[in-house]
């Protein structure tokens, strides 16, 4: 059956802090030492000297101030003041009383849609072993955050470390994601720790019986290097021919100061070489950060 006027709702019932009677009619209503404002004088039960008082005639209320019809004395006793709740505000629910059934099913809707990628400082709610906690997006976004590519800009016709003619690709729409690798005399330094995929794409020109290759060497102490992977292609013709190969490896970079890589040419015979070009990627090296270490 519908109600005429405002529909009654369950309120937040509260017992006010104890009030000590004195030679005044006015008293401040508080709960846990914080001022409270009743919905109206009729939403209260006031007991004075063991007698329930009549609203409006025995007392009135204005804001958080309870005013008796006349001043009390120290011989009076204000037994209790009970607030019957606010029909417009249920107050603060008790701990562990709000269930899924109490939440509207459309609480998350188009009105609350972010519609753009979250900022690193945007926060999400997660359950940590049953405890609801907030966490910044930067800590959970994951995915590929760095992708970088370098190329050989000139041919390499002899064995040994490739220490020069290396550049980050920069032709046309070529680009880099995130922080780039840095290179010094052929030594590549990673911009951040993490799990990295390093790939060699090599183009060779060979003559006669050559097994041409590029190796990726790595160090974990910024000193001693070991072979991590090797791109190679064989040649048995007596005429000049071209070939290409690629190979990749996954690295666990836990230190950007000691974990580094370099590339080494091997088995480069007479009239054979590793191709390079400063305008396009012919022989190149890619670095992709896959995730955290």
Wavefront OBJ file of the C-alpha trace (Angstrom):
o trace
v 0.000 0.000 0.000
v 1.532 3.382 -0.952
v 2.226 6.054 1.654
v 0.950 9.607 1.601
v 3.954 11.847 2.020
v 7.464 10.648 2.795
v 7.940 6.869 2.929
v 9.338 5.803 6.324
v 12.773 4.250 6.136
v 14.943 2.413 8.627
v 17.063 4.952 10.462
v 20.372 4.944 12.258
v 19.376 4.509 15.904
v 21.861 6.074 18.296
v 22.138 6.593 22.022
v 23.669 9.952 22.862
v 26.574 10.425 25.214
v 25.625 10.945 28.867
v 24.429 14.458 29.768
v 24.994 15.911 33.252
v 22.156 18.165 34.424
v 23.079 21.630 35.643
v 21.495 25.060 35.993
v 20.675 25.392 32.307
v 18.025 24.267 29.859
v 20.326 23.727 26.883
v 22.526 20.672 26.251
v 24.651 19.602 23.279
v 23.823 16.213 21.788
v 26.835 14.070 20.945
v 27.614 10.476 19.973
v 31.189 9.386 20.594
v 32.046 13.025 21.369
v 30.798 14.199 17.962
v 27.831 16.528 17.606
v 24.707 14.898 16.160
v 21.595 16.515 14.712
v 18.263 14.689 15.084
v 15.861 14.589 12.146
v 13.300 16.444 14.274
v 12.096 16.777 17.851
v 9.742 13.867 17.179
v 12.611 11.548 16.278
v 13.904 11.423 19.856
v 13.166 9.714 23.148
v 14.290 11.758 26.144
v 14.103 10.451 29.714
v 14.402 12.918 32.616
v 14.281 11.776 36.227
v 12.913 8.405 35.125
v 10.066 9.925 33.087
v 9.819 9.912 29.272
v 9.390 13.523 28.180
v 6.854 14.845 25.696
v 8.368 16.297 22.523
v 7.776 19.974 21.793
v 6.165 20.684 25.180
v 8.843 19.302 27.506
v 11.753 19.894 25.178
v 12.689 21.161 21.729
v 15.702 20.678 19.522
v 17.638 23.029 17.268
v 20.573 21.549 15.390
v 22.602 19.603 17.960
v 21.116 21.540 20.927
v 18.496 19.945 23.155
v 16.497 22.567 25.075
v 14.235 21.684 27.992
v 11.154 23.814 28.716
v 12.865 25.177 31.828
v 16.324 25.159 33.304
v 17.323 22.020 35.202
v 19.272 21.766 38.415
v 22.118 19.560 39.529
v 19.544 17.460 41.369
v 17.941 16.418 38.072
v 19.069 13.373 36.111
v 18.999 13.103 32.355
v 18.653 9.335 32.087
v 19.232 9.011 28.340
v 18.574 10.542 24.960
v 17.830 8.132 22.127
v 17.797 9.283 18.518
v 15.363 7.320 16.384
v 17.235 7.843 13.160
v 16.979 10.005 10.099
v 14.358 9.007 7.570
v 16.528 10.508 4.833
v 19.795 8.910 5.924
v 20.294 5.358 7.200
v 23.513 6.455 8.870
v 26.584 4.268 9.059
v 25.789 0.548 8.729
v 27.215 -1.782 11.319
v 30.322 -3.753 10.402
v 29.765 -6.690 8.014
v 26.060 -5.897 7.505
v 26.083 -4.779 3.842
v 25.618 -7.815 1.568
v 25.678 -8.208 -2.215
v 21.878 -8.172 -2.258
v 21.906 -4.612 -0.880
v 23.897 -3.278 -3.853
v 22.125 -2.101 -6.995
v 22.978 -4.232 -10.001
v 23.614 -1.134 -12.125
v 25.940 0.513 -9.618
v 28.597 0.365 -12.359
v 27.139 1.701 -15.573
v 27.807 3.969 -18.519
v 27.559 6.908 -16.132
v 30.670 5.729 -14.319
v 32.606 4.526 -17.361
v 36.219 5.745 -17.535
v 36.281 5.451 -21.364
v 40.041 6.104 -21.574
v 43.140 4.233 -20.463
v 43.647 4.587 -16.688
v 46.368 6.874 -15.405
v 49.186 5.240 -13.447
v 47.805 6.771 -10.232
v 44.231 5.567 -10.827
v 43.267 3.031 -8.191
v 41.576 -0.376 -8.362
v 40.042 -2.523 -5.644
v 41.474 -6.007 -5.191
v 40.882 -8.796 -2.712
v 44.114 -9.665 -0.924
v 43.463 -13.000 0.806
v 39.890 -11.880 1.454
v 40.750 -8.316 2.511
v 39.648 -5.528 0.173
v 42.551 -3.219 -0.692
v 43.285 -0.482 -3.220
v 46.204 -0.581 -5.653
v 47.597 1.856 -8.232
v 47.147 0.929 -11.892
v 50.901 1.334 -12.424
v 51.497 -1.758 -10.275
v 49.164 -4.062 -12.193
v 48.973 -2.809 -15.778
v 51.644 -5.216 -17.031
v 51.983 -5.778 -20.768
v 54.819 -4.676 -23.022
v 56.215 -1.351 -21.830
v 59.438 -1.171 -23.862
v 60.121 -2.115 -27.498
v 63.279 -0.873 -29.195
v 65.118 -1.676 -32.427
v 68.698 -0.952 -33.517
v 70.306 -1.599 -36.888
v 73.703 -2.078 -38.454
v 74.415 0.891 -40.733
v 77.434 -0.532 -42.618
v 78.748 -3.956 -43.618
v 80.874 -6.014 -41.228
v 83.572 -7.967 -43.077
v 85.684 -9.326 -40.203
v 85.243 -11.343 -37.051
v 84.957 -9.742 -33.619
v 82.776 -7.495 -31.496
v 80.519 -5.140 -33.439
v 81.502 -1.854 -31.804
v 80.438 0.768 -34.331
v 77.951 1.620 -37.077
v 74.995 0.951 -34.789
v 71.957 3.225 -34.585
v 68.409 3.175 -33.308
v 66.032 2.817 -36.262
v 64.719 6.242 -37.258
v 63.387 6.042 -40.812
v 59.886 7.252 -41.623
v 57.300 5.936 -39.168
v 59.753 3.718 -37.273
v 59.614 4.322 -33.539
v 60.292 3.135 -30.005
v 57.973 2.234 -27.128
v 59.000 3.388 -23.661
v 62.556 4.050 -22.542
v 65.168 3.194 -25.193
v 68.232 1.003 -24.910
v 71.561 2.814 -24.690
v 74.683 1.767 -26.585
v 78.345 2.584 -26.103
v 81.072 0.976 -28.238
v 78.744 -1.905 -29.025
v 77.717 -2.564 -25.388
v 73.937 -2.346 -24.891
v 72.507 -1.293 -21.522
v 68.892 -2.024 -20.576
v 66.741 0.894 -19.367
v 65.016 -1.185 -16.694
v 65.045 -4.583 -15.055
v 62.630 -7.265 -16.239
v 62.225 -10.207 -18.575
v 63.528 -9.180 -21.999
v 63.421 -10.769 -25.440
v 66.465 -9.991 -27.581
v 66.285 -10.925 -31.270
v 68.917 -10.871 -34.020
v 67.753 -10.418 -37.622
v 70.873 -10.896 -39.785
v 71.450 -10.504 -43.522
v 74.579 -12.089 -45.039
v 76.391 -11.976 -48.344
v 78.785 -14.899 -48.811
v 81.223 -16.472 -51.192
v 82.524 -20.086 -51.194
v 82.231 -22.292 -48.105
v 81.477 -19.905 -45.241
v 79.356 -20.347 -42.136
v 78.625 -16.710 -41.313
v 77.080 -15.802 -37.948
v 76.267 -13.139 -35.382
v 76.317 -14.110 -31.727
v 74.660 -12.338 -28.809
v 76.945 -12.303 -25.779
v 75.757 -11.386 -22.293
v 77.289 -10.509 -18.939
v 75.924 -10.428 -15.406
v 78.972 -8.712 -13.888
v 79.702 -6.033 -16.542
v 82.946 -7.889 -17.322
v 82.829 -11.553 -18.361
v 80.661 -12.379 -21.395
v 79.195 -15.711 -22.488
v 77.443 -16.696 -25.742
v 73.646 -16.504 -25.314
v 72.413 -17.221 -28.834
v 73.715 -17.410 -32.397
v 72.264 -16.460 -35.794
v 74.044 -18.216 -38.664
v 73.813 -19.209 -42.310
v 76.028 -21.429 -44.458
v 77.318 -20.880 -47.990
v 78.655 -23.585 -50.366
v 78.446 -21.816 -53.699
v 81.421 -20.360 -55.511
v 79.401 -17.345 -56.555
v 78.302 -14.466 -54.342
v 74.886 -15.209 -52.787
v 72.677 -13.727 -50.116
v 71.111 -15.298 -47.058
v 69.313 -14.275 -43.872
v 68.498 -15.799 -40.506
v 67.103 -14.788 -37.146
v 67.257 -16.047 -33.587
v 66.091 -14.764 -30.216
v 66.663 -15.361 -26.539
v 64.850 -14.494 -23.296
v 66.891 -12.720 -20.623
v 66.239 -12.101 -16.933
v 67.696 -8.641 -16.334
v 67.881 -8.054 -12.584
v 70.467 -5.257 -12.692
v 70.804 -2.502 -15.283
v 74.353 -1.764 -14.185
v 75.849 -5.259 -14.551
v 73.532 -7.124 -16.986
v 74.413 -6.111 -20.558
v 74.709 -7.571 -24.060
v 76.838 -7.140 -27.165
v 76.903 -8.658 -30.650
v 79.857 -10.505 -32.194
v 80.550 -11.375 -35.857
v 81.923 -14.866 -36.487
v 83.270 -16.888 -39.470
v 83.356 -13.998 -41.877
v 85.534 -15.271 -44.752
v 87.103 -13.520 -47.711
v 84.583 -11.594 -49.864
v 81.845 -12.345 -47.308
v 80.157 -9.904 -44.969
v 77.196 -9.048 -42.778
v 74.973 -6.522 -44.532
v 74.194 -3.122 -43.086
v 72.227 -0.059 -44.185
v 71.683 3.340 -42.579
v 68.338 3.980 -44.277
v 66.505 0.715 -43.665
v 66.686 -2.336 -41.420
v 68.786 -5.033 -43.089
v 70.611 -6.439 -40.089
v 68.967 -5.331 -36.858
v 68.530 -6.130 -33.189
v 65.259 -5.823 -31.266
v 64.781 -5.490 -27.510
v 61.303 -6.084 -26.040
v 60.506 -5.993 -22.337
v 57.956 -8.756 -21.717
v 57.310 -8.221 -18.004
v 58.765 -7.957 -14.536
v 61.658 -10.078 -13.389
l 1 2 3 4 5 6 7 8 9 10 11 12 13 14 15 16 17 18 19 20 21 22 23 24 25 26 27 28 29 30 31 32 33 34 35 36 37 38 39 40 41 42 43 44 45 46 47 48 49 50 51 52 53 54 55 56 57 58 59 60 61 62 63 64 65 66 67 68 69 70 71 72 73 74 75 76 77 78 79 80 81 82 83 84 85 86 87 88 89 90 91 92 93 94 95 96 97 98 99 100 101 102 103 104 105 106 107 108 109 110 111 112 113 114 115 116 117 118 119 120 121 122 123 124 125 126 127 128 129 130 131 132 133 134 135 136 137 138 139 140 141 142 143 144 145 146 147 148 149 150 151 152 153 154 155 156 157 158 159 160 161 162 163 164 165 166 167 168 169 170 171 172 173 174 175 176 177 178 179 180 181 182 183 184 185 186 187 188 189 190 191 192 193 194 195 196 197 198 199 200 201 202 203 204 205 206 207 208 209 210 211 212 213 214 215 216 217 218 219 220 221 222 223 224 225 226 227 228 229 230 231 232 233 234 235 236 237 238 239 240 241 242 243 244 245 246 247 248 249 250 251 252 253 254 255 256 257 258 259 260 261 262 263 264 265 266 267 268 269 270 271 272 273 274 275 276 277 278 279 280 281 282 283 284 285 286 287 288 289 290 291 292 293
